[in-house]
Amino acid sequence: MMRLYLKALEGERSLLPKKQQLLPSLTNNIKCGNSLIGYDFFDNTQYALPAVIPAEAGIQRKTKGMDSRSPLTTCEDRFHGNDDETKSRINPFDWNSKTAGLGEIMENGGFDCVIGNPPYVRQEMLGDFKEYFEQHYKVYHGVADLYAYFVEKGVSLLKTGGFFSYIVSNKWMRANYGEPLRHWLKQQRIEEITDFGGLPVFEGATTYPCIIRIGKGSPLPKFNAAQIKTLEFSSLANYVNDNSFKISKSSLSDKGWSLVDESVQNILAKIKKAGKPLGEYVNGEIYYGIKTGLNEAFVIDKDTKDRLIKEDPKSAEIIKPFLLGRDIKRYESPQSERYLIFTRRGIDIKKYPAIQEHLSNFKDRLMPKPKDWKGDNWKGRKLGSYKWYEIKDAVDYHNEFEKPKIIVPAIVKRASYAFDTGSFYSNDKTSIIATDDLYLLGILNSKVSDFVMHSI
């Protein structure tokens, strides 16, 4: 801010009048608005405001008493009239507008540089803005986070020869929602990507950031990449320069990007050519672990299990041995004294009175959120078609947990697959592969497979 004031003061030619402000206005330097949405947002009255709008997007919450579906005049003059409530709610920003003070910049081709750290807003918060994004952005995906659209918008504002650089989450490189963004980026002039992996760049926030730099011009066949392994450096630029390598765009799949040097890419290509994808090898029989919606109610210890069975022997029918992700160790037979009350969809809870009594202690927190609930202070679980005493997920494949299987923990430093014949159920920090193939277990736990997993 002070630098902007000093820059503005360069234009002053005489002493300011006594009653005039000491410092000049910065209205020509700082603009406030929803930079992703223009006035054409109102061209179609089917757009409705979300119940909750992310403040980071430059939008305020819906004003009480105002119908979000009220038809609005489409012209910019209407929006710059006296309707302050509408302006504060939506605040669209037309980059080509004369009144915004940027028309001359865009008429001359755009900005020399666009830099920033766009907001990280989950797709659930975007509401009906998604429909606008779908019609206006090539990187649109139904569950894409907000930052994806900021990337496309930022690059679109560049003049030829200009450059763009954002620090954003690196999730777009592998997440399904990043596929349209990856496809679009391959058509751009990517110059450098610096990936921090899981390093805590922002204190107190888990963001998995990367820095991407793009130039406005003809696409390049290769770009520089660097994997940052530590934050203990005196100069990031020097660290990147010493540790960067070339990435060939032709080696990058729209299904997911792996930032590794060409020698590693060649090894990966050989392995992929010689082998078969895991999902294909096991005929797609890979399943999620169980998400209850409230482990405090459904996950019990041995003493509680014994008590419930003593009160009603039928309770044993729906109490299953249960594993957490941290219980899974490489090649070790799983062990745990936790148990799962497996009240799956459609269960007749009246047949299990001891279980019903136990779960009733948590009833307020187990209730599914009603569709018509208004407000943010719901005490129970998320919206769903389950009953209060049922676990959150349907788990139609529950019989697979009773069979021999390979269990895959989600968060590990190296390959840590275990084989289970004890009919353990496992939580949502695991997956299971429904097979008794011990040869596959050996392959998955091998250094070669571990190398592949770390590379991709």
C-alpha positions as CSV (number, residue, x, y, z in Angstrom):
1,M,0.0,0.0,0.0
2,M,2.8,2.5,0.9
3,R,4.5,1.7,-2.4
4,L,1.3,2.6,-4.3
5,Y,1.1,5.9,-2.3
6,L,4.7,6.8,-3.1
7,K,4.2,5.9,-6.8
8,A,1.0,8.1,-6.9
9,L,3.0,11.0,-5.3
10,E,5.4,11.0,-8.2
11,G,2.7,12.7,-10.2
12,E,2.2,15.6,-7.8
13,R,3.6,18.9,-9.1
14,S,2.7,21.3,-6.4
15,L,2.0,21.6,-2.7
16,L,-1.5,20.3,-1.8
17,P,-4.1,22.8,-0.5
18,K,-4.3,23.0,3.2
19,K,-7.7,21.3,3.5
20,Q,-7.0,18.7,0.9
21,Q,-6.0,15.1,1.8
22,L,-2.3,14.6,2.5
23,L,-2.1,11.6,0.2
24,P,-3.7,11.2,-3.2
25,S,-6.5,8.8,-4.0
26,L,-5.7,5.2,-5.0
27,T,-9.0,4.6,-6.8
28,N,-7.1,4.2,-10.1
29,N,-4.7,1.7,-8.6
30,I,-6.9,-0.6,-6.5
31,K,-10.2,-2.1,-7.8
32,C,-12.6,-4.3,-5.9
33,G,-14.9,-6.7,-7.6
34,N,-15.7,-10.3,-8.4
35,S,-13.1,-10.8,-11.0
36,L,-14.5,-14.0,-12.4
37,I,-18.0,-12.7,-13.2
38,G,-19.0,-9.9,-15.6
39,Y,-22.3,-8.1,-16.0
40,D,-23.5,-10.8,-18.4
41,F,-24.2,-12.8,-15.2
42,F,-27.6,-11.2,-15.3
43,D,-28.3,-11.9,-19.0
44,N,-30.1,-15.0,-17.9
45,T,-32.4,-14.7,-14.9
46,Q,-32.2,-18.4,-14.1
47,Y,-29.1,-17.7,-12.2
48,A,-29.8,-17.7,-8.4
49,L,-27.4,-16.7,-5.7
50,P,-26.1,-19.4,-3.5
51,A,-27.3,-19.5,0.1
52,V,-23.7,-18.9,1.2
53,I,-21.4,-17.1,-1.1
54,P,-17.6,-17.1,-0.4
55,A,-16.4,-13.7,0.8
56,E,-13.0,-14.5,-0.8
57,A,-14.6,-14.2,-4.2
58,G,-15.4,-10.6,-3.6
59,I,-19.1,-11.2,-2.9
60,Q,-21.1,-10.5,0.2
61,R,-23.9,-12.7,1.6
62,K,-27.4,-12.5,0.2
63,T,-29.2,-9.4,1.5
64,K,-32.2,-10.2,3.6
65,G,-35.5,-9.5,1.9
66,M,-34.1,-9.5,-1.6
67,D,-35.2,-12.2,-4.1
68,S,-32.1,-13.8,-5.6
69,R,-34.1,-14.6,-8.7
70,S,-35.4,-11.2,-9.4
71,P,-34.8,-10.2,-13.0
72,L,-32.2,-7.5,-13.4
73,T,-31.5,-5.2,-16.3
74,T,-28.6,-6.6,-18.2
75,C,-26.8,-3.3,-19.1
76,E,-23.9,-1.9,-17.1
77,D,-25.7,1.4,-16.7
78,R,-28.4,-0.3,-14.7
79,F,-25.8,-1.9,-12.4
80,H,-24.1,1.4,-11.8
81,G,-27.3,3.1,-10.8
82,N,-28.7,3.4,-7.3
83,D,-29.1,-0.3,-6.6
84,D,-26.4,-0.5,-3.9
85,E,-27.8,-3.7,-2.4
86,T,-27.4,-5.5,-5.7
87,K,-23.9,-4.1,-6.2
88,S,-22.7,-5.2,-2.8
89,R,-24.1,-8.7,-3.3
90,I,-22.7,-9.6,-6.7
91,N,-20.2,-6.9,-7.5
92,P,-19.3,-8.2,-11.0
93,F,-16.2,-6.8,-12.6
94,D,-16.0,-6.0,-16.3
95,W,-12.3,-6.0,-17.3
96,N,-13.1,-4.1,-20.5
97,S,-15.2,-1.4,-18.9
98,K,-14.3,2.2,-19.2
99,T,-15.9,3.0,-15.8
100,A,-13.7,0.3,-14.2
101,G,-10.7,2.3,-15.4
102,L,-9.1,-0.7,-17.2
103,G,-10.6,-0.4,-20.6
104,E,-7.4,1.3,-22.0
105,I,-5.2,-1.5,-20.7
106,M,-7.3,-4.2,-22.3
107,E,-7.6,-2.2,-25.6
108,N,-3.8,-2.2,-25.7
109,G,-3.7,-6.0,-25.4
110,G,-3.9,-6.6,-21.6
111,F,-1.6,-6.6,-18.6
112,D,2.2,-7.1,-18.6
113,C,1.9,-9.4,-15.7
114,V,-0.7,-11.1,-13.5
115,I,0.4,-12.4,-10.1
116,G,-1.4,-13.6,-7.0
117,N,-2.6,-16.2,-4.6
118,P,-6.2,-16.9,-5.5
119,P,-8.8,-18.0,-2.9
120,Y,-9.2,-21.7,-2.2
121,V,-13.0,-22.2,-2.1
122,R,-14.4,-25.7,-2.3
123,Q,-16.9,-26.4,-5.0
124,E,-19.8,-27.0,-2.5
125,M,-19.7,-23.2,-1.8
126,L,-20.1,-22.1,-5.4
127,G,-23.8,-22.6,-5.8
128,D,-25.4,-21.4,-9.0
129,F,-22.2,-19.6,-10.0
130,K,-21.2,-23.0,-11.4
131,E,-23.7,-22.6,-14.2
132,Y,-22.0,-19.3,-15.2
133,F,-18.5,-20.9,-14.9
134,E,-19.6,-23.8,-17.1
135,Q,-20.7,-21.4,-19.9
136,H,-17.7,-19.1,-19.7
137,Y,-14.6,-21.2,-18.7
138,K,-12.9,-24.0,-20.6
139,V,-11.4,-25.4,-17.4
140,Y,-14.9,-26.0,-15.9
141,H,-15.5,-29.2,-14.0
142,G,-18.6,-29.8,-11.8
143,V,-16.5,-30.2,-8.6
144,A,-13.5,-28.0,-9.4
145,D,-12.3,-25.6,-6.7
146,L,-12.6,-21.9,-7.3
147,Y,-8.9,-21.4,-8.0
148,A,-9.1,-23.3,-11.3
149,Y,-11.2,-20.5,-12.8
150,F,-8.8,-17.8,-11.5
151,V,-6.0,-19.5,-13.5
152,E,-7.8,-19.3,-16.8
153,K,-9.0,-15.7,-16.1
154,G,-5.5,-14.5,-15.1
155,V,-3.9,-15.9,-18.3
156,S,-6.7,-14.4,-20.4
157,L,-5.8,-10.9,-19.2
158,L,-2.2,-11.0,-20.4
159,K,-0.9,-9.1,-23.4
160,T,1.5,-10.9,-25.8
161,G,4.9,-11.2,-24.1
162,G,3.4,-10.8,-20.6
163,F,3.7,-13.4,-17.9
164,F,1.4,-15.0,-15.3
165,S,2.4,-16.5,-11.9
166,Y,0.1,-17.9,-9.2
167,I,0.8,-19.9,-6.1
168,V,-2.1,-22.4,-5.9
169,S,-2.9,-25.9,-4.6
170,N,-1.1,-28.6,-6.5
171,K,-4.2,-30.8,-6.4
172,W,-5.1,-29.9,-9.9
173,M,-2.2,-32.0,-11.2
174,R,-3.8,-35.3,-10.1
175,A,-7.4,-34.7,-9.0
176,N,-10.2,-35.7,-11.4
177,Y,-11.6,-32.2,-11.4
178,G,-8.2,-30.9,-12.7
179,E,-8.5,-32.8,-16.0
180,P,-10.0,-29.9,-18.0
181,L,-7.4,-27.5,-16.4
182,R,-4.6,-29.9,-17.3
183,H,-5.9,-30.2,-20.9
184,W,-6.1,-26.4,-21.2
185,L,-2.7,-25.8,-19.7
186,K,-1.0,-28.0,-22.2
187,Q,-2.2,-25.5,-24.9
188,Q,-0.6,-22.6,-23.0
189,R,3.0,-21.4,-22.8
190,I,4.0,-23.0,-19.5
191,E,7.5,-21.9,-18.5
192,E,7.9,-23.3,-15.0
193,I,6.2,-25.2,-12.3
194,T,7.6,-25.3,-8.7
195,D,5.9,-28.0,-6.6
196,F,6.2,-27.9,-2.8
197,G,4.5,-31.2,-2.3
198,G,3.2,-31.4,1.3
199,L,5.6,-28.9,2.8
200,P,4.0,-26.4,5.2
201,V,4.6,-23.3,3.1
202,F,1.7,-21.5,4.9
203,E,2.0,-21.9,8.6
204,G,-1.1,-23.4,10.2
205,A,-2.7,-24.4,6.8
206,T,-2.4,-27.6,4.8
207,T,-2.5,-26.3,1.2
208,Y,-0.1,-28.4,-0.8
209,P,1.0,-25.5,-2.9
210,C,2.8,-25.1,-6.2
211,I,3.9,-22.0,-8.2
212,I,3.1,-22.0,-11.9
213,R,4.5,-19.5,-14.4
214,I,2.9,-19.0,-17.8
215,G,3.9,-16.6,-20.6
216,K,1.6,-15.2,-23.2
217,G,2.8,-16.6,-26.5
218,S,3.3,-19.7,-28.5
219,P,3.3,-22.9,-26.4
220,L,6.6,-24.5,-25.6
221,P,7.2,-28.3,-26.1
222,K,9.0,-28.4,-22.7
223,F,9.1,-26.4,-19.5
224,N,11.1,-26.3,-16.3
225,A,10.0,-28.1,-13.1
226,A,11.3,-28.4,-9.6
227,Q,10.3,-30.5,-6.7
228,I,11.0,-28.6,-3.4
229,K,12.2,-31.1,-0.8
230,T,12.9,-28.6,2.0
231,L,12.1,-25.0,3.1
232,E,15.6,-24.6,4.5
233,F,17.1,-22.4,1.7
234,S,18.2,-18.8,1.6
235,S,16.9,-18.2,-1.9
236,L,14.0,-20.0,-3.6
237,A,15.2,-18.8,-7.0
238,N,18.6,-20.4,-6.5
239,Y,17.1,-23.6,-5.1
240,V,14.9,-23.9,-8.1
241,N,17.7,-23.1,-10.5
242,D,19.9,-25.8,-8.9
243,N,17.2,-28.5,-8.8
244,S,15.0,-27.9,-11.9
245,F,14.7,-30.3,-14.8
246,K,12.9,-30.4,-18.1
247,I,9.4,-31.8,-18.6
248,S,8.1,-32.7,-22.0
249,K,4.5,-31.8,-22.5
250,S,4.0,-34.9,-24.7
251,S,4.8,-37.1,-21.7
252,L,1.9,-35.6,-19.7
253,S,-1.5,-37.3,-19.7
254,D,-4.7,-35.4,-19.2
255,K,-5.6,-38.0,-16.6
256,G,-2.8,-36.8,-14.3
257,W,0.5,-35.1,-14.3
258,S,3.8,-36.4,-12.8
259,L,6.6,-33.9,-12.5
260,V,9.6,-36.1,-12.9
261,D,12.6,-35.8,-15.2
262,E,12.8,-37.5,-18.6
263,S,15.0,-40.4,-17.4
264,V,12.3,-41.2,-14.8
265,Q,9.6,-40.7,-17.4
266,N,11.3,-43.3,-19.6
267,I,11.4,-45.9,-16.8
268,L,7.8,-45.3,-16.0
269,A,6.9,-45.7,-19.7
270,K,8.7,-49.1,-19.7
271,I,6.9,-50.3,-16.6
272,K,3.5,-49.2,-17.9
273,K,4.2,-50.9,-21.2
274,A,5.2,-54.2,-19.5
275,G,2.4,-54.3,-17.0
276,K,-1.3,-54.0,-16.5
277,P,-3.2,-51.2,-14.6
278,L,-4.1,-52.4,-11.1
279,G,-7.8,-51.7,-11.6
280,E,-7.9,-53.8,-14.7
281,Y,-5.9,-56.6,-13.1
282,V,-8.4,-57.0,-10.2
283,N,-11.5,-56.4,-12.4
284,G,-12.3,-53.1,-10.7
285,E,-12.8,-54.9,-7.3
286,I,-11.3,-52.0,-5.2
287,Y,-13.5,-50.6,-2.6
288,Y,-13.6,-47.7,-0.2
289,G,-13.3,-48.2,3.6
290,I,-16.4,-47.3,5.7
291,K,-17.4,-43.8,6.6
292,T,-19.9,-43.8,9.5
293,G,-20.5,-40.1,9.8
294,L,-19.8,-40.3,13.6
295,N,-17.2,-42.7,14.7
296,E,-17.7,-41.8,18.4
297,A,-21.1,-43.6,18.2
298,F,-20.3,-46.5,15.9
299,V,-16.7,-47.4,16.8
300,I,-16.5,-49.1,20.2
301,D,-13.9,-50.8,22.4
302,K,-13.8,-54.3,23.6
303,D,-15.5,-53.6,26.9
304,T,-18.4,-51.9,25.2
305,K,-18.7,-54.8,22.7
306,D,-18.8,-57.3,25.5
307,R,-21.4,-55.3,27.4
308,L,-23.7,-55.0,24.4
309,I,-23.5,-58.7,23.6
310,K,-24.1,-59.6,27.3
311,E,-27.2,-57.4,27.3
312,D,-28.4,-58.9,24.0
313,P,-26.6,-61.8,22.3
314,K,-28.0,-60.8,18.9
315,S,-25.8,-57.7,19.1
316,A,-22.9,-59.9,18.0
317,E,-24.5,-60.2,14.5
318,I,-23.8,-56.5,13.6
319,I,-20.6,-55.8,15.6
320,K,-17.5,-56.3,13.4
321,P,-13.8,-56.1,14.1
322,F,-12.6,-52.7,12.9
323,L,-9.3,-51.2,11.6
324,L,-8.1,-47.7,11.2
325,G,-5.6,-46.6,8.6
326,R,-2.8,-46.5,11.1
327,D,-3.4,-50.2,12.0
328,I,-2.3,-51.3,8.6
329,K,1.4,-52.4,8.5
330,R,3.4,-53.8,5.6
331,Y,2.9,-57.6,5.4
332,E,1.6,-57.8,9.0
333,S,-1.6,-59.5,9.9
334,P,-3.9,-56.7,11.1
335,Q,-4.6,-56.5,14.9
336,S,-7.1,-54.2,16.6
337,E,-9.4,-54.1,19.7
338,R,-11.8,-51.7,18.0
339,Y,-15.2,-52.8,16.8
340,L,-17.7,-51.3,14.4
341,I,-21.5,-51.3,15.0
342,F,-22.4,-52.0,11.4
343,T,-26.0,-50.8,11.2
344,R,-26.2,-50.7,7.4
345,R,-29.0,-49.3,5.3
346,G,-32.4,-51.0,5.8
347,I,-31.6,-52.7,9.1
348,D,-34.4,-53.3,11.5
349,I,-32.9,-51.7,14.6
350,K,-35.7,-53.0,16.8
351,K,-34.1,-56.5,16.5
352,Y,-31.1,-55.2,18.3
353,P,-32.4,-53.3,21.4
354,A,-29.0,-53.0,23.2
355,I,-27.5,-51.4,20.1
356,Q,-30.5,-49.1,19.7
357,E,-30.1,-48.0,23.3
358,H,-26.4,-47.4,22.9
359,L,-26.9,-45.3,19.7
360,S,-29.8,-43.3,21.2
361,N,-27.2,-41.6,23.5
362,F,-25.9,-39.9,20.3
363,K,-29.3,-39.4,18.5
364,D,-29.0,-35.6,18.2
365,R,-25.6,-35.9,16.6
366,L,-26.7,-38.8,14.4
367,M,-29.8,-37.2,12.8
368,P,-29.4,-36.6,9.0
369,K,-29.8,-32.9,8.1
370,P,-33.2,-32.2,6.6
371,K,-33.4,-30.9,3.0
372,D,-35.3,-27.8,4.1
373,W,-32.9,-26.9,7.0
374,K,-31.9,-23.3,7.0
375,G,-28.7,-22.0,8.7
376,D,-25.3,-23.3,9.6
377,N,-25.7,-24.7,13.1
378,W,-27.1,-28.2,12.4
379,K,-25.8,-30.5,15.2
380,G,-26.3,-33.8,13.4
381,R,-24.8,-35.4,10.3
382,K,-24.9,-34.3,6.7
383,L,-27.9,-34.6,4.4
384,G,-28.6,-38.1,3.3
385,S,-31.2,-40.9,2.8
386,Y,-30.0,-42.8,5.9
387,K,-31.9,-43.2,9.2
388,W,-30.4,-41.8,12.4
389,Y,-29.2,-45.2,13.6
390,E,-27.7,-46.2,10.2
391,I,-24.1,-45.6,9.2
392,K,-23.7,-42.8,6.6
393,D,-22.6,-44.8,3.6
394,A,-24.7,-47.5,1.9
395,V,-21.7,-49.9,1.6
396,D,-23.5,-52.3,-0.8
397,Y,-20.2,-54.2,-1.1
398,H,-20.0,-55.0,2.6
399,N,-19.7,-58.7,2.0
400,E,-16.2,-58.1,0.5
401,F,-14.9,-57.2,4.0
402,E,-15.8,-60.7,5.1
403,K,-13.5,-62.3,2.5
404,P,-9.7,-62.5,2.2
405,K,-8.5,-59.2,1.0
406,I,-5.6,-56.8,0.6
407,I,-5.9,-53.6,2.7
408,V,-4.5,-50.4,1.5
409,P,-3.8,-47.5,3.9
410,A,-4.3,-44.0,2.5
411,I,-1.6,-42.1,4.3
412,V,1.8,-43.8,4.4
413,K,5.4,-42.9,3.5
414,R,6.1,-46.2,1.6
415,A,4.1,-49.2,0.3
416,S,2.3,-50.7,3.3
417,Y,-0.1,-53.3,2.0
418,A,-1.4,-55.9,4.3
419,F,-3.3,-59.2,3.8
420,D,-6.3,-59.9,6.0
421,T,-8.2,-63.2,6.5
422,G,-9.8,-62.1,9.8
423,S,-13.0,-60.5,8.3
424,F,-11.9,-57.0,9.5
425,Y,-13.9,-54.0,8.4
426,S,-11.8,-50.8,7.9
427,N,-12.4,-47.1,7.9
428,D,-12.4,-44.4,5.2
429,K,-8.6,-44.0,5.5
430,T,-8.2,-47.3,3.8
431,S,-9.3,-49.1,0.7
432,I,-9.6,-52.9,0.1
433,I,-8.8,-55.0,-2.9
434,A,-11.1,-58.1,-2.9
435,T,-8.6,-60.8,-3.7
436,D,-6.5,-63.6,-2.1
437,D,-3.7,-63.1,-4.7
438,L,-0.5,-63.2,-2.6
439,Y,1.6,-62.6,-5.7
440,L,-0.2,-59.3,-6.2
441,L,0.5,-58.4,-2.5
442,G,4.2,-59.0,-3.2
443,I,4.1,-56.8,-6.3
444,L,2.3,-54.0,-4.5
445,N,4.8,-54.0,-1.6
446,S,7.8,-54.1,-3.9
447,K,10.3,-51.2,-4.4
448,V,9.3,-51.0,-8.0
449,S,5.6,-50.4,-7.2
450,D,6.6,-47.9,-4.5
451,F,8.7,-46.0,-7.0
452,V,5.8,-45.8,-9.4
453,M,3.4,-44.6,-6.7
454,H,5.8,-41.9,-5.5
455,S,6.4,-40.8,-9.1
456,I,2.7,-40.4,-10.0
